[in-house]
Amino acid sequence: MTGHKARGEGGMSAVPLESAVEMKAAMMGFLNEFSVFQGEVKSALQQQEERLTMLDRKTMTYGRPALSAAAELGAPHQKAFDAYLRSGDDDGLRGLVLEGKGLNTAVAAEGGYLVDPQTAETIRSSLKSTSSLRAIANVVQVEATSFDVVIDHSDVGTGWATEASAVTETAAPQIERISIPLHELSAMPKASQRLLDDSAFDVEGWLAGRIADKFARAEAAAFVGGDGVGKPKGFLTGTKVAQASWAWGSLGYIATGTAGDFSATNPADAIVDLVYALDATYRANASFVMNSKTAGAVRKMKDADGRFLWSDGLAAGEPARLMGYPVLIAEDMPDIGANAYAIAFGDFAAGYTVAERPDLRVLRDPFSAKPHVLFYATKRVGGGVSDFAAIKLLKFAVS
């Protein structure tokens, strides 16, 4: 043997000295390499910290005016749109690089531009939150001039057969297509040029609020009583027949038995008959629709045990309920009167469809109403009954 061995306790041979030296050298090499790696990590973290500090200092605002401080540096389309509203300067809009995200896209050559995403979202939220049929109807977004609904409103024929008898042909279901054309809804609020030049308030929010209010009121009226000529067709303008003779293509109604009012003896019976005139398939998702004056008369009704049929929502924002079904207060519904259809009940998500294009255009007109500036906003929207079996009406008449 060339190496010396150290004796341990019990006479057992220990690790050769050459192996211990090699192990120590390997450990020292590992520690040196780890120290170098640790130094590189610390250097990288320090460089990252310096870079973040530099970016933070560059983005800090010192003594800027209140309006500029409210602007988002990361949203150049908002600055361009604000300049367009205030002074008509569309250079910023023309110079934007349009990305596939579609956040700010120029439309046709007439000079219109899509409302920036925050404003458009504000208008869409306002429309949904108003007391309109939009809140309970089926709302779809389309990229065409109309929206077609394919309905299978018939049933498949069946028959009993025995083992030896011949099977006869049965009736096939009938499919019908309902087309909902889109119409143009417009609003044109105005503001003075001096107000736009000197004001430090949120121009986009103000404009969105004005347009949303106009659009919401116009839509709500059309979805109920629109004649379909240049506007959506309301569900009350179609053919209406007594429920006993109802057929597809018309809405069935229940009569109160008294001209222009509820029955004097059992007024709540008409509400019960209206609820159960609707098929059980639709009742699970049904709602009442009426205006405030009608709701004031209905909420006084009691059943045979003296309990009110009407119950207010228990939580904030929860709708009131009539016989356990939610109530939508739509002021465009007619008042109680002779032959008036003042109350509707049904599954409007299945029975009425609102079709709209997702884009909203704004044109700035500083010439037509000087010294004011007009903002001409347009939106394409349509509506119509898509399932005639899903909605029933209450008629205040003898029959």
C-alpha positions as CSV (number, residue, x, y, z in Angstrom):
1,M,0.0,0.0,0.0
2,T,1.3,3.5,-0.8
3,G,-1.0,5.5,1.5
4,H,-1.2,5.5,5.2
5,K,-4.4,4.4,7.0
6,A,-5.6,5.9,10.2
7,R,-6.9,3.6,12.8
8,G,-10.3,4.4,14.3
9,E,-12.0,3.0,17.3
10,G,-12.4,-0.7,17.4
11,G,-9.6,-1.2,14.9
12,M,-11.8,-0.3,11.8
13,S,-10.0,1.2,8.9
14,A,-10.9,4.9,8.2
15,V,-11.0,6.8,4.9
16,P,-7.6,7.0,3.2
17,L,-5.9,10.4,3.5
18,E,-5.7,10.8,-0.2
19,S,-9.6,10.5,-0.5
20,A,-10.1,13.0,2.3
21,V,-7.9,15.5,0.6
22,E,-9.8,15.0,-2.7
23,M,-13.1,15.3,-1.0
24,K,-12.0,18.6,0.7
25,A,-10.8,20.0,-2.6
26,A,-14.1,19.1,-4.3
27,M,-16.1,20.7,-1.5
28,M,-13.9,23.9,-1.7
29,G,-14.5,24.0,-5.5
30,F,-18.3,23.7,-5.0
31,L,-18.3,26.4,-2.4
32,N,-16.4,28.7,-4.7
33,E,-18.7,28.1,-7.6
34,F,-21.8,28.6,-5.4
35,S,-20.3,31.9,-4.2
36,V,-19.8,33.0,-7.8
37,F,-23.4,32.0,-8.6
38,Q,-24.7,33.9,-5.5
39,G,-22.8,37.0,-6.6
40,E,-24.4,36.8,-10.1
41,V,-27.9,36.5,-8.6
42,K,-27.3,39.5,-6.3
43,S,-26.0,41.5,-9.3
44,A,-29.0,40.6,-11.4
45,L,-31.4,41.6,-8.6
46,Q,-29.6,44.9,-8.1
47,Q,-29.8,45.7,-11.8
48,Q,-33.5,44.9,-11.8
49,E,-34.1,47.1,-8.8
50,E,-32.2,50.0,-10.4
51,R,-34.3,49.5,-13.6
52,L,-37.6,49.6,-11.7
53,T,-36.5,52.7,-9.7
54,M,-35.6,54.4,-13.0
55,L,-39.0,53.6,-14.5
56,D,-40.8,54.7,-11.4
57,R,-39.1,58.1,-11.4
58,K,-39.9,58.6,-15.0
59,T,-43.6,57.9,-14.5
60,M,-44.0,60.2,-11.5
61,T,-46.1,63.3,-12.0
62,Y,-45.0,66.5,-10.2
63,G,-47.3,69.5,-10.1
64,R,-49.4,68.6,-13.1
65,P,-52.9,70.0,-13.6
66,A,-55.8,68.0,-12.3
67,L,-57.1,67.1,-15.8
68,S,-53.7,65.8,-16.9
69,A,-53.3,63.8,-13.7
70,A,-56.5,62.0,-14.5
71,A,-55.4,60.9,-17.9
72,E,-54.0,57.4,-18.3
73,L,-50.6,57.5,-19.8
74,G,-51.0,53.9,-21.1
75,A,-54.2,54.7,-23.1
76,P,-53.3,57.1,-25.9
77,H,-56.7,56.5,-27.6
78,Q,-58.3,58.3,-24.6
79,K,-56.2,61.4,-25.1
80,A,-57.0,61.4,-28.8
81,F,-60.7,61.0,-28.2
82,D,-60.7,63.8,-25.6
83,A,-58.9,66.1,-28.0
84,Y,-61.5,65.2,-30.7
85,L,-64.4,66.0,-28.4
86,R,-63.0,69.3,-27.2
87,S,-61.6,70.8,-30.4
88,G,-62.3,68.5,-33.3
89,D,-58.7,67.6,-33.6
90,D,-58.7,64.1,-35.2
91,D,-55.0,63.9,-35.9
92,G,-54.5,61.8,-32.8
93,L,-57.2,59.4,-33.9
94,R,-55.8,59.1,-37.4
95,G,-52.3,58.5,-36.1
96,L,-53.2,55.6,-33.8
97,V,-51.8,52.2,-34.7
98,L,-54.9,50.0,-34.9
99,E,-54.3,46.6,-33.4
100,G,-56.4,43.4,-33.7
101,K,-57.8,44.0,-30.2
102,G,-60.3,46.4,-31.7
103,L,-60.1,48.8,-28.8
104,N,-60.2,51.9,-31.0
105,T,-61.0,51.4,-34.7
106,A,-61.8,54.0,-37.3
107,V,-65.0,53.3,-39.2
108,A,-66.0,54.3,-42.8
109,A,-64.8,57.4,-44.6
110,E,-67.6,59.7,-43.2
111,G,-65.3,60.7,-40.4
112,G,-66.9,58.8,-37.6
113,Y,-65.0,56.9,-34.9
114,L,-66.0,54.2,-32.5
115,V,-66.4,55.4,-28.9
116,D,-63.4,54.4,-26.9
117,P,-63.9,51.1,-24.8
118,Q,-64.5,52.7,-21.4
119,T,-67.3,55.0,-22.7
120,A,-68.9,52.2,-24.7
121,E,-68.8,49.9,-21.7
122,T,-70.4,52.7,-19.6
123,I,-73.2,53.1,-22.0
124,R,-73.8,49.3,-22.3
125,S,-73.9,49.0,-18.5
126,S,-76.3,51.9,-18.2
127,L,-78.6,50.4,-20.8
128,K,-78.7,47.1,-18.9
129,S,-79.3,48.7,-15.5
130,T,-82.4,50.7,-16.6
131,S,-86.0,49.5,-16.3
132,S,-86.2,48.2,-19.8
133,L,-87.2,44.9,-21.3
134,R,-83.5,44.5,-22.1
135,A,-83.0,43.5,-18.5
136,I,-85.0,40.2,-18.9
137,A,-85.0,39.7,-22.7
138,N,-82.5,37.6,-24.8
139,V,-79.8,40.1,-25.9
140,V,-77.5,39.0,-28.8
141,Q,-74.8,40.9,-30.7
142,V,-74.6,40.4,-34.4
143,E,-72.4,41.7,-37.3
144,A,-75.2,41.8,-39.9
145,T,-78.2,43.8,-40.8
146,S,-80.6,41.3,-39.2
147,F,-80.8,38.4,-36.8
148,D,-82.8,35.2,-37.7
149,V,-84.3,33.0,-35.0
150,V,-85.2,29.5,-36.0
151,I,-88.1,28.2,-34.0
152,D,-89.6,24.6,-33.8
153,H,-93.0,25.3,-32.4
154,S,-94.8,22.1,-33.4
155,D,-94.6,18.6,-32.1
156,V,-93.7,15.3,-33.6
157,G,-96.6,13.0,-34.3
158,T,-96.8,9.7,-32.5
159,G,-99.0,6.6,-32.4
160,W,-99.3,3.3,-30.6
161,A,-98.3,0.2,-32.4
162,T,-98.6,-3.5,-31.7
163,E,-96.2,-6.2,-32.5
164,A,-98.0,-7.4,-35.7
165,S,-99.5,-4.1,-36.9
166,A,-97.9,-1.9,-39.5
167,V,-96.3,1.4,-38.4
168,T,-97.9,4.4,-40.1
169,E,-96.2,7.6,-40.9
170,T,-96.5,10.4,-38.4
171,A,-96.3,14.2,-38.7
172,A,-92.9,15.8,-38.8
173,P,-92.1,19.0,-36.8
174,Q,-92.5,22.3,-38.6
175,I,-89.6,24.8,-38.4
176,E,-90.2,28.6,-38.8
177,R,-87.7,31.4,-39.3
178,I,-88.3,34.8,-37.6
179,S,-86.1,37.6,-38.9
180,I,-85.3,40.6,-36.6
181,P,-84.0,43.6,-38.6
182,L,-81.6,46.1,-37.0
183,H,-82.6,49.7,-36.9
184,E,-80.5,52.8,-36.3
185,L,-80.9,54.5,-32.9
186,S,-79.4,58.0,-32.6
187,A,-78.8,60.7,-30.1
188,M,-77.5,64.2,-30.5
189,P,-76.6,66.0,-27.3
190,K,-74.8,69.4,-27.5
191,A,-72.4,71.5,-25.4
192,S,-70.8,74.8,-25.9
193,Q,-67.3,75.1,-27.3
194,R,-66.2,77.2,-24.3
195,L,-67.4,74.5,-21.9
196,L,-65.4,71.9,-23.8
197,D,-62.3,74.2,-23.9
198,D,-62.3,75.2,-20.2
199,S,-63.9,72.3,-18.4
200,A,-61.8,70.0,-16.3
201,F,-64.4,67.4,-15.8
202,D,-64.7,64.0,-17.4
203,V,-66.0,64.7,-20.9
204,E,-66.3,61.0,-21.8
205,G,-68.4,60.2,-18.7
206,W,-70.7,63.2,-19.3
207,L,-71.2,62.3,-23.0
208,A,-71.8,58.6,-22.1
209,G,-74.4,59.6,-19.5
210,R,-76.3,61.8,-21.9
211,I,-76.3,59.2,-24.7
212,A,-77.1,56.3,-22.4
213,D,-80.2,58.2,-21.0
214,K,-81.5,58.9,-24.5
215,F,-80.8,55.4,-25.8
216,A,-82.4,53.7,-22.8
217,R,-85.6,55.7,-23.0
218,A,-85.9,55.2,-26.8
219,E,-85.2,51.5,-26.5
220,A,-87.5,50.9,-23.6
221,A,-90.4,52.5,-25.5
222,A,-89.7,50.6,-28.7
223,F,-89.4,47.1,-27.1
224,V,-92.9,47.5,-25.6
225,G,-94.9,49.5,-28.2
226,G,-92.6,49.9,-31.3
227,D,-94.4,49.5,-34.6
228,G,-91.4,47.9,-36.4
229,V,-91.1,50.8,-38.9
230,G,-87.7,52.3,-38.5
231,K,-87.6,50.9,-34.9
232,P,-87.8,47.6,-33.1
233,K,-91.2,45.9,-33.0
234,G,-92.6,45.8,-29.5
235,F,-94.3,42.8,-28.1
236,L,-97.6,44.6,-27.6
237,T,-98.0,45.7,-31.2
238,G,-98.6,42.2,-32.7
239,T,-101.8,40.2,-33.0
240,K,-103.5,39.4,-29.7
241,V,-106.2,36.8,-29.3
242,A,-108.0,35.2,-26.3
243,Q,-106.1,32.4,-24.7
244,A,-108.8,29.9,-25.5
245,S,-108.3,30.4,-29.3
246,W,-104.5,31.1,-29.2
247,A,-102.4,30.0,-32.2
248,W,-98.8,30.5,-33.2
249,G,-98.1,34.0,-34.5
250,S,-100.2,35.8,-31.9
251,L,-100.0,36.5,-28.1
252,G,-102.7,35.1,-25.9
253,Y,-104.5,37.2,-23.3
254,I,-106.7,36.7,-20.3
255,A,-109.6,39.1,-19.7
256,T,-110.3,40.5,-16.2
257,G,-114.0,40.4,-16.8
258,T,-114.5,44.1,-16.1
259,A,-114.0,46.9,-18.6
260,G,-111.0,49.1,-17.6
261,D,-110.5,47.5,-14.2
262,F,-110.1,44.3,-12.1
263,S,-113.2,42.4,-11.1
264,A,-114.8,44.0,-8.0
265,T,-115.4,40.6,-6.2
266,N,-112.2,38.6,-6.7
267,P,-109.7,40.9,-8.4
268,A,-106.7,38.6,-7.7
269,D,-108.3,35.8,-9.7
270,A,-107.2,37.5,-13.0
271,I,-103.6,37.4,-11.9
272,V,-103.8,33.7,-11.0
273,D,-105.5,32.9,-14.4
274,L,-102.7,34.9,-16.1
275,V,-100.0,32.9,-14.4
276,Y,-101.4,29.5,-15.2
277,A,-102.3,30.4,-18.8
278,L,-98.5,30.2,-19.4
279,D,-97.1,26.7,-19.9
280,A,-95.1,25.2,-17.0
281,T,-92.0,25.1,-19.2
282,Y,-91.9,28.9,-19.4
283,R,-93.2,29.6,-15.8
284,A,-89.9,28.6,-14.3
285,N,-88.2,31.6,-15.7
286,A,-91.2,34.0,-16.0
287,S,-91.5,37.6,-14.9
288,F,-94.3,40.2,-14.7
289,V,-94.0,43.4,-16.6
290,M,-96.1,46.5,-15.7
291,N,-95.7,50.2,-15.0
292,S,-95.7,52.0,-11.6
293,K,-99.4,52.9,-11.6
294,T,-100.4,49.3,-12.3
295,A,-98.0,48.0,-9.7
296,G,-99.6,50.4,-7.1
297,A,-103.0,48.8,-7.8
298,V,-101.7,45.2,-7.8
299,R,-99.7,45.4,-4.6
300,K,-102.9,46.0,-2.6
301,M,-104.4,42.7,-3.6
302,K,-104.8,39.9,-1.0
303,D,-105.6,36.2,-1.3
304,A,-108.6,34.5,0.5
305,D,-106.5,34.3,3.7
306,G,-105.7,38.0,3.7
307,R,-102.1,37.7,2.6
308,F,-100.7,40.1,0.1
309,L,-99.8,38.7,-3.3
310,W,-97.0,41.2,-3.6
311,S,-93.8,41.0,-1.7
312,D,-90.9,43.4,-1.8
313,G,-87.3,42.2,-2.4
314,L,-85.4,41.2,0.7
315,A,-82.0,42.2,-0.5
316,A,-80.8,45.5,-2.2
317,G,-81.3,45.3,-5.9
318,E,-83.6,42.3,-5.8
319,P,-86.9,42.9,-7.7
320,A,-90.3,42.7,-6.0
321,R,-92.3,39.6,-6.5
322,L,-95.9,38.9,-7.3
323,M,-97.1,35.4,-6.5
324,G,-93.4,34.5,-6.2
325,Y,-92.4,35.8,-9.7
326,P,-90.2,38.8,-10.2
327,V,-91.7,42.1,-11.4
328,L,-90.1,44.4,-13.9
329,I,-91.4,48.0,-13.7
330,A,-91.4,49.3,-17.3
331,E,-93.0,52.7,-17.4
332,D,-93.8,52.3,-21.1
333,M,-96.4,49.7,-20.4
334,P,-100.0,51.1,-20.7
335,D,-102.0,52.2,-17.7
336,I,-105.0,50.3,-16.6
337,G,-107.9,51.3,-18.8
338,A,-110.6,50.0,-21.1
339,N,-109.2,47.2,-23.4
340,A,-105.6,48.0,-22.2
341,Y,-103.0,45.2,-22.0
342,A,-101.4,46.7,-18.8
343,I,-99.8,43.5,-17.5
344,A,-97.6,41.0,-19.3
345,F,-96.3,37.7,-17.9
346,G,-93.9,35.3,-19.5
347,D,-90.4,34.0,-20.1
348,F,-89.0,37.0,-22.0
349,A,-85.6,35.4,-22.3
350,A,-87.3,33.0,-24.7
351,G,-90.1,35.2,-25.9
352,Y,-88.4,38.4,-26.9
353,T,-85.0,38.9,-28.6
354,V,-82.9,42.1,-28.7
355,A,-80.3,42.1,-31.5
356,E,-77.7,44.8,-31.6
357,R,-74.4,45.6,-33.3
358,P,-71.5,46.0,-30.7
359,D,-70.1,49.2,-32.2
360,L,-71.2,52.8,-31.3
361,R,-70.3,55.7,-33.5
362,V,-69.8,59.4,-32.5
363,L,-69.6,62.3,-35.0
364,R,-68.6,65.7,-33.8
365,D,-70.5,68.6,-35.6
366,P,-69.2,72.1,-34.6
367,F,-71.0,73.9,-37.4
368,S,-74.8,73.2,-37.3
369,A,-75.5,74.8,-33.9
370,K,-72.8,77.4,-33.3
371,P,-71.5,78.3,-30.8
372,H,-72.5,74.8,-29.6
373,V,-71.0,71.5,-30.6
374,L,-73.2,68.6,-31.5
375,F,-72.2,65.0,-30.8
376,Y,-74.2,62.7,-33.1
377,A,-74.1,59.1,-31.8
378,T,-75.7,56.2,-33.6
379,K,-76.3,52.5,-32.6
380,R,-77.9,49.7,-34.6
381,V,-80.5,47.7,-32.6
382,G,-83.6,45.6,-33.3
383,G,-86.1,43.6,-31.4
384,G,-89.0,41.3,-31.8
385,V,-91.0,38.4,-30.4
386,S,-89.1,35.2,-30.9
387,D,-91.5,32.7,-29.2
388,F,-95.2,33.5,-29.2
389,A,-96.0,30.8,-26.6
390,A,-93.7,32.4,-24.0
391,I,-95.7,35.6,-23.3
392,K,-99.2,36.1,-22.0
393,L,-101.1,39.3,-21.5
394,L,-103.8,40.6,-19.1
395,K,-106.5,42.5,-20.9
396,F,-108.7,44.9,-18.8
397,A,-112.0,44.1,-20.6
398,V,-115.0,42.0,-20.3
399,S,-113.7,39.5,-22.9
